Amino acid sequence: MSIKLVQGDTLPQIILTITDTTTGEPINLGDSSTSVNLHIRKAVGGARVMTIPCGKVEDEPGKVSFAFSNSSNLVGQYEGEIEIDFDGNTLTVFETLKFTFREQI
């Protein structure tokens, strides 16, 4: 999946459902000690350019939301990975997200 955005926009809010690849069921994101982050880098092996904290969607198992609040310097192809921290134990979602940013007119 590729998400297309315009440089500098702070919306839309993007909502993802994180599921167990074996069962297809949403992953239990646990209590308040569990944190979820999206790490962004330039596509194909670039250095990390930002980390965005994701909010857990209340009463929606496995769902997280995020928005780009500081994308003013992003133009081109980027990729991201979701990392979940279960109170010191890390789970990284294997599949990456693809983002394309175009310049504002």
ROGU-792859 format. One record per atom (N, C-alpha, C): x, y, z; atom name. Coordinates in nm, 2 decimals, always signed. Each point is the difference from the previous one (the first is absolute). Layout:
// ROGU-792859
+--------+--------+--------+------+
|      X |      Y |      Z | fivo |
+--------+--------+--------+------+
|      X |      Y |      Z |   CA |
...
+--------+--------+--------+------+
//
This chain:
// ROGU-792859
+--------+--------+--------+------+
|      X |      Y |      Z | fivo |
+--------+--------+--------+------+
|  +0.09 |  -0.12 |  +0.00 |    N |
|  -0.09 |  +0.12 |  +0.00 |   CA |
|  +0.09 |  +0.12 |  +0.00 |    C |
|  -0.04 |  +0.10 |  -0.08 |    N |
|  +0.08 |  +0.13 |  -0.01 |   CA |
|  -0.10 |  +0.11 |  +0.04 |    C |
|  +0.04 |  +0.08 |  +0.10 |    N |
|  -0.08 |  +0.11 |  +0.05 |   CA |
|  +0.06 |  +0.13 |  -0.07 |    C |
|  -0.08 |  +0.08 |  -0.07 |    N |
|  +0.05 |  +0.12 |  -0.07 |   CA |
|  -0.04 |  +0.12 |  +0.08 |    C |
|  +0.09 |  +0.09 |  +0.03 |    N |
|  -0.02 |  +0.12 |  +0.08 |   CA |
|  +0.07 |  +0.12 |  -0.06 |    C |
|  -0.04 |  +0.12 |  +0.04 |    N |
|  +0.06 |  +0.12 |  -0.04 |   CA |
|  +0.09 |  +0.06 |  +0.10 |    C |
|  +0.12 |  +0.04 |  -0.03 |    N |
|  +0.09 |  +0.05 |  +0.09 |   CA |
|  -0.06 |  +0.11 |  +0.09 |    C |
|  +0.03 |  -0.01 |  +0.13 |    N |
|  -0.05 |  +0.10 |  +0.09 |   CA |
|  -0.14 |  -0.02 |  +0.05 |    C |
|  -0.08 |  -0.08 |  -0.06 |    N |
|  -0.14 |  -0.03 |  +0.06 |   CA |
|  +0.01 |  -0.07 |  +0.13 |    C |
|  -0.09 |  +0.03 |  +0.09 |    N |
|  -0.01 |  -0.06 |  +0.13 |   CA |
|  -0.12 |  -0.10 |  +0.01 |    C |
|  -0.07 |  -0.01 |  -0.11 |    N |
|  -0.11 |  -0.10 |  -0.01 |   CA |
|  +0.02 |  -0.08 |  -0.13 |    C |
|  -0.05 |  -0.11 |  -0.02 |    N |
|  -0.10 |  -0.07 |  +0.08 |   CA |
|  +0.06 |  -0.07 |  +0.12 |    C |
|  -0.09 |  -0.04 |  +0.10 |    N |
|  +0.04 |  -0.09 |  +0.10 |   CA |
|  -0.01 |  -0.14 |  -0.06 |    C |
|  +0.10 |  -0.08 |  +0.01 |    N |
|  +0.00 |  -0.13 |  -0.06 |   CA |
|  -0.02 |  -0.10 |  +0.11 |    C |
|  -0.09 |  -0.10 |  -0.03 |    N |
|  -0.03 |  -0.10 |  +0.10 |   CA |
|  +0.04 |  -0.14 |  -0.06 |    C |
|  +0.07 |  -0.07 |  +0.08 |    N |
|  +0.04 |  -0.14 |  -0.04 |   CA |
|  -0.04 |  -0.10 |  +0.10 |    C |
|  -0.03 |  -0.12 |  -0.05 |    N |
|  -0.03 |  -0.11 |  +0.09 |   CA |
|  +0.12 |  -0.10 |  +0.00 |    C |
|  +0.06 |  -0.02 |  +0.11 |    N |
|  +0.11 |  -0.10 |  +0.01 |   CA |
|  -0.05 |  -0.13 |  +0.04 |    C |
|  +0.02 |  -0.10 |  -0.09 |    N |
|  -0.05 |  -0.13 |  +0.02 |   CA |
|  +0.11 |  -0.11 |  +0.01 |    C |
|  -0.04 |  -0.11 |  +0.07 |    N |
|  +0.09 |  -0.12 |  +0.01 |   CA |
|  +0.00 |  -0.07 |  -0.14 |    C |
|  +0.11 |  -0.02 |  -0.06 |    N |
|  +0.01 |  -0.06 |  -0.13 |   CA |
|  -0.05 |  -0.14 |  -0.01 |    C |
|  +0.01 |  -0.07 |  +0.12 |    N |
|  -0.05 |  -0.14 |  +0.00 |   CA |
|  -0.15 |  -0.01 |  +0.01 |    C |
|  -0.06 |  +0.08 |  +0.09 |    N |
|  -0.14 |  -0.02 |  +0.03 |   CA |
|  -0.09 |  +0.11 |  -0.07 |    C |
|  +0.07 |  +0.11 |  -0.04 |    N |
|  -0.08 |  +0.11 |  -0.07 |   CA |
|  -0.07 |  +0.08 |  +0.10 |    C |
|  +0.01 |  -0.03 |  +0.13 |    N |
|  -0.07 |  +0.08 |  +0.11 |   CA |
|  +0.08 |  +0.12 |  +0.03 |    C |
|  -0.07 |  +0.11 |  +0.05 |    N |
|  +0.08 |  +0.12 |  +0.04 |   CA |
|  +0.09 |  -0.03 |  +0.12 |    C |
|  +0.12 |  +0.06 |  +0.00 |    N |
|  +0.09 |  -0.02 |  +0.11 |   CA |
|  -0.05 |  +0.08 |  +0.12 |    C |
|  +0.00 |  -0.06 |  +0.12 |    N |
|  -0.04 |  +0.07 |  +0.12 |   CA |
|  +0.12 |  +0.10 |  +0.03 |    C |
|  -0.03 |  +0.13 |  +0.00 |    N |
|  +0.10 |  +0.10 |  +0.02 |   CA |
|  +0.02 |  +0.03 |  +0.15 |    C |
|  -0.07 |  -0.08 |  +0.08 |    N |
|  +0.02 |  +0.00 |  +0.15 |   CA |
|  -0.04 |  +0.13 |  +0.06 |    C |
|  +0.06 |  +0.03 |  +0.12 |    N |
|  -0.04 |  +0.11 |  +0.08 |   CA |
|  +0.08 |  +0.12 |  -0.04 |    C |
|  +0.00 |  +0.10 |  +0.09 |    N |
|  +0.06 |  +0.13 |  -0.02 |   CA |
|  +0.16 |  -0.01 |  -0.01 |    C |
|  +0.06 |  -0.11 |  +0.05 |    N |
|  +0.14 |  -0.01 |  -0.01 |   CA |
|  +0.05 |  -0.04 |  -0.14 |    C |
|  -0.09 |  -0.04 |  -0.09 |    N |
|  +0.03 |  -0.04 |  -0.13 |   CA |
|  +0.00 |  +0.13 |  -0.09 |    C |
|  +0.11 |  +0.01 |  -0.07 |    N |
|  +0.01 |  +0.12 |  -0.09 |   CA |
|  +0.02 |  -0.05 |  -0.15 |    C |
|  -0.04 |  +0.08 |  -0.09 |    N |
|  +0.01 |  -0.04 |  -0.14 |   CA |
|  +0.06 |  +0.13 |  -0.08 |    C |
|  +0.10 |  -0.03 |  -0.08 |    N |
|  +0.07 |  +0.11 |  -0.07 |   CA |
|  +0.01 |  -0.04 |  -0.15 |    C |
|  +0.00 |  +0.10 |  -0.09 |    N |
|  +0.02 |  -0.02 |  -0.14 |   CA |
|  +0.14 |  +0.07 |  -0.03 |    C |
|  +0.09 |  -0.08 |  -0.05 |    N |
|  +0.13 |  +0.05 |  -0.04 |   CA |
|  +0.00 |  +0.02 |  -0.15 |    C |
|  +0.05 |  +0.12 |  -0.04 |    N |
|  +0.00 |  +0.04 |  -0.14 |   CA |
|  +0.14 |  +0.01 |  -0.05 |    C |
|  +0.03 |  -0.05 |  -0.12 |    N |
|  +0.13 |  +0.02 |  -0.06 |   CA |
|  -0.02 |  +0.02 |  -0.15 |    C |
|  +0.10 |  +0.06 |  -0.07 |    N |
|  +0.00 |  +0.02 |  -0.14 |   CA |
|  -0.01 |  -0.14 |  -0.06 |    C |
|  -0.07 |  -0.03 |  -0.10 |    N |
|  -0.02 |  -0.13 |  -0.06 |   CA |
|  +0.13 |  -0.07 |  -0.04 |    C |
|  +0.00 |  -0.13 |  +0.02 |    N |
|  +0.11 |  -0.08 |  -0.04 |   CA |
|  +0.13 |  +0.03 |  +0.07 |    C |
|  +0.00 |  -0.02 |  +0.13 |    N |
|  +0.12 |  +0.00 |  +0.08 |   CA |
|  +0.05 |  +0.14 |  +0.05 |    C |
|  -0.08 |  +0.10 |  -0.01 |    N |
|  +0.04 |  +0.13 |  +0.05 |   CA |
|  +0.00 |  +0.00 |  +0.15 |    C |
|  +0.06 |  +0.11 |  +0.06 |    N |
|  +0.00 |  +0.02 |  +0.14 |   CA |
|  -0.13 |  +0.04 |  +0.06 |    C |
|  -0.03 |  -0.04 |  +0.12 |    N |
|  -0.13 |  +0.04 |  +0.06 |   CA |
|  -0.01 |  +0.15 |  +0.01 |    C |
|  -0.11 |  +0.06 |  -0.04 |    N |
|  -0.02 |  +0.14 |  +0.00 |   CA |
|  -0.10 |  +0.05 |  +0.10 |    C |
|  -0.08 |  -0.09 |  +0.05 |    N |
|  -0.09 |  +0.04 |  +0.11 |   CA |
|  -0.07 |  -0.12 |  +0.06 |    C |
|  -0.04 |  +0.02 |  +0.13 |    N |
|  -0.08 |  -0.10 |  +0.07 |   CA |
|  -0.13 |  +0.07 |  +0.04 |    C |
|  -0.11 |  -0.07 |  -0.03 |    N |
|  -0.14 |  +0.06 |  +0.03 |   CA |
|  -0.06 |  -0.09 |  +0.10 |    C |
|  -0.04 |  +0.05 |  +0.12 |    N |
|  -0.07 |  -0.08 |  +0.10 |   CA |
|  -0.14 |  -0.03 |  -0.06 |    C |
|  -0.05 |  -0.12 |  +0.02 |    N |
|  -0.14 |  -0.03 |  -0.05 |   CA |
|  -0.09 |  -0.01 |  +0.12 |    C |
|  -0.12 |  +0.04 |  -0.02 |    N |
|  -0.10 |  -0.01 |  +0.11 |   CA |
|  -0.08 |  -0.12 |  -0.02 |    C |
|  -0.03 |  -0.07 |  +0.11 |    N |
|  -0.09 |  -0.11 |  +0.00 |   CA |
|  -0.14 |  +0.04 |  -0.02 |    C |
|  -0.08 |  -0.06 |  -0.09 |    N |
|  -0.14 |  +0.04 |  -0.02 |   CA |
|  -0.08 |  -0.07 |  +0.11 |    C |
|  -0.07 |  +0.08 |  +0.08 |    N |
|  -0.07 |  -0.05 |  +0.12 |   CA |
|  -0.11 |  -0.09 |  -0.05 |    C |
|  -0.02 |  -0.12 |  +0.07 |    N |
|  -0.10 |  -0.10 |  -0.03 |   CA |
|  +0.01 |  -0.06 |  -0.14 |    C |
|  +0.11 |  +0.01 |  -0.06 |    N |
|  +0.03 |  -0.06 |  -0.13 |   CA |
|  +0.13 |  -0.09 |  +0.01 |    C |
|  -0.02 |  -0.13 |  +0.03 |    N |
|  +0.12 |  -0.08 |  +0.02 |   CA |
|  +0.10 |  +0.01 |  -0.12 |    C |
|  +0.13 |  +0.01 |  +0.02 |    N |
|  +0.10 |  +0.00 |  -0.10 |   CA |
|  +0.01 |  +0.13 |  -0.09 |    C |
|  -0.09 |  +0.09 |  +0.02 |    N |
|  +0.00 |  +0.12 |  -0.08 |   CA |
|  +0.09 |  +0.11 |  +0.06 |    C |
|  +0.08 |  +0.07 |  -0.08 |    N |
|  +0.08 |  +0.11 |  +0.03 |   CA |
|  -0.02 |  +0.11 |  -0.10 |    C |
|  +0.02 |  +0.13 |  +0.04 |    N |
|  -0.01 |  +0.11 |  -0.09 |   CA |
|  +0.12 |  +0.09 |  +0.01 |    C |
|  +0.03 |  +0.07 |  -0.11 |    N |
|  +0.11 |  +0.10 |  +0.00 |   CA |
|  -0.03 |  +0.10 |  -0.11 |    C |
|  +0.07 |  +0.11 |  +0.01 |    N |
|  +0.00 |  +0.10 |  -0.11 |   CA |
|  +0.14 |  +0.06 |  -0.01 |    C |
|  +0.03 |  +0.06 |  -0.11 |    N |
|  +0.13 |  +0.06 |  -0.02 |   CA |
|  -0.01 |  +0.15 |  +0.05 |    C |
|  +0.05 |  +0.03 |  +0.12 |    N |
|  -0.01 |  +0.13 |  +0.05 |   CA |
|  +0.11 |  +0.09 |  -0.05 |    C |
|  +0.11 |  -0.07 |  -0.05 |    N |
|  +0.12 |  +0.08 |  -0.05 |   CA |
|  +0.05 |  -0.07 |  -0.13 |    C |
|  -0.07 |  +0.02 |  -0.10 |    N |
|  +0.04 |  -0.06 |  -0.13 |   CA |
|  +0.05 |  +0.11 |  -0.10 |    C |
|  +0.04 |  +0.12 |  +0.05 |    N |
|  +0.03 |  +0.11 |  -0.09 |   CA |
|  +0.13 |  -0.03 |  -0.08 |    C |
|  +0.09 |  -0.09 |  +0.05 |    N |
|  +0.12 |  -0.02 |  -0.07 |   CA |
|  +0.00 |  -0.14 |  -0.08 |    C |
|  -0.12 |  -0.06 |  +0.00 |    N |
|  +0.00 |  -0.13 |  -0.07 |   CA |
|  -0.06 |  +0.02 |  -0.15 |    C |
|  +0.08 |  -0.05 |  -0.09 |    N |
|  -0.04 |  +0.00 |  -0.14 |   CA |
|  +0.06 |  -0.13 |  -0.06 |    C |
|  -0.08 |  -0.08 |  -0.07 |    N |
|  +0.05 |  -0.12 |  -0.06 |   CA |
|  -0.06 |  -0.13 |  +0.07 |    C |
|  +0.08 |  -0.11 |  -0.02 |    N |
|  -0.04 |  -0.13 |  +0.05 |   CA |
|  +0.06 |  -0.03 |  +0.14 |    C |
|  -0.09 |  -0.04 |  +0.09 |    N |
|  +0.04 |  -0.04 |  +0.13 |   CA |
|  -0.06 |  -0.13 |  +0.04 |    C |
|  +0.05 |  -0.07 |  +0.10 |    N |
|  -0.06 |  -0.12 |  +0.06 |   CA |
|  +0.00 |  +0.01 |  +0.15 |    C |
|  -0.09 |  -0.07 |  +0.06 |    N |
|  -0.02 |  +0.00 |  +0.14 |   CA |
|  -0.02 |  -0.14 |  +0.06 |    C |
|  +0.04 |  -0.01 |  +0.12 |    N |
|  -0.03 |  -0.13 |  +0.07 |   CA |
|  -0.06 |  +0.04 |  +0.14 |    C |
|  -0.10 |  -0.09 |  +0.04 |    N |
|  -0.06 |  +0.01 |  +0.13 |   CA |
|  +0.07 |  -0.08 |  +0.10 |    C |
|  +0.03 |  +0.06 |  +0.11 |    N |
|  +0.07 |  -0.07 |  +0.11 |   CA |
|  -0.09 |  +0.02 |  +0.13 |    C |
|  -0.02 |  -0.12 |  +0.06 |    N |
|  -0.09 |  +0.00 |  +0.12 |   CA |
|  +0.10 |  -0.04 |  +0.12 |    C |
|  -0.01 |  +0.08 |  +0.10 |    N |
|  +0.08 |  -0.03 |  +0.12 |   CA |
|  -0.10 |  -0.04 |  +0.11 |    C |
|  +0.01 |  -0.13 |  +0.04 |    N |
|  -0.09 |  -0.06 |  +0.10 |   CA |
|  +0.09 |  +0.00 |  +0.13 |    C |
|  +0.00 |  +0.12 |  +0.07 |    N |
|  +0.07 |  +0.02 |  +0.12 |   CA |
|  +0.15 |  -0.06 |  +0.00 |    C |
|  +0.07 |  +0.04 |  -0.10 |    N |
|  +0.14 |  -0.04 |  -0.02 |   CA |
|  +0.02 |  -0.11 |  -0.10 |    C |
|  -0.10 |  -0.07 |  -0.04 |    N |
|  +0.01 |  -0.11 |  -0.10 |   CA |
|  -0.05 |  +0.06 |  -0.14 |    C |
|  +0.08 |  -0.01 |  -0.10 |    N |
|  -0.03 |  +0.06 |  -0.13 |   CA |
|  -0.05 |  -0.10 |  -0.10 |    C |
|  -0.10 |  +0.05 |  -0.07 |    N |
|  -0.05 |  -0.08 |  -0.12 |   CA |
|  -0.01 |  +0.10 |  -0.11 |    C |
|  +0.07 |  -0.03 |  -0.11 |    N |
|  +0.00 |  +0.09 |  -0.12 |   CA |
|  -0.08 |  -0.07 |  -0.11 |    C |
|  -0.10 |  +0.07 |  -0.06 |    N |
|  -0.08 |  -0.06 |  -0.10 |   CA |
|  +0.09 |  -0.02 |  -0.12 |    C |
|  +0.00 |  -0.12 |  -0.06 |    N |
|  +0.09 |  -0.03 |  -0.11 |   CA |
|  -0.02 |  +0.08 |  -0.13 |    C |
|  -0.13 |  +0.02 |  -0.04 |    N |
|  -0.03 |  +0.07 |  -0.12 |   CA |
|  +0.02 |  +0.15 |  +0.02 |    C |
|  +0.06 |  +0.07 |  -0.10 |    N |
|  +0.02 |  +0.14 |  +0.01 |   CA |
|  -0.11 |  +0.07 |  -0.07 |    C |
|  -0.02 |  +0.13 |  +0.04 |    N |
|  -0.10 |  +0.09 |  -0.06 |   CA |
|  +0.08 |  +0.08 |  -0.10 |    C |
|  -0.07 |  +0.04 |  -0.11 |    N |
|  +0.06 |  +0.08 |  -0.11 |   CA |
|  -0.07 |  +0.13 |  +0.00 |    C |
|  +0.08 |  +0.11 |  +0.00 |    N |
|  -0.05 |  +0.14 |  -0.01 |   CA |
|  +0.06 |  +0.07 |  -0.11 |    C |
|  -0.08 |  +0.08 |  -0.07 |    N |
|  +0.05 |  +0.09 |  -0.11 |   CA |
|  -0.05 |  +0.14 |  +0.04 |    C |
|  +0.10 |  +0.09 |  +0.01 |    N |
|  -0.03 |  +0.14 |  +0.02 |   CA |
|  +0.03 |  +0.08 |  -0.12 |    C |
|  -0.09 |  +0.09 |  -0.04 |    N |
|  +0.03 |  +0.09 |  -0.11 |   CA |
|  +0.00 |  +0.14 |  +0.06 |    C |
|  +0.07 |  +0.09 |  -0.08 |    N |
|  +0.01 |  +0.14 |  +0.05 |   CA |
|  -0.14 |  +0.07 |  -0.01 |    C |
|  -0.02 |  +0.10 |  +0.08 |    N |
|  -0.12 |  +0.09 |  -0.01 |   CA |
|  +0.02 |  +0.09 |  -0.12 |    C |
|  -0.11 |  +0.03 |  -0.06 |    N |
|  +0.00 |  +0.09 |  -0.12 |   CA |
|  +0.00 |  +0.15 |  +0.05 |    C |
+--------+--------+--------+------+
//
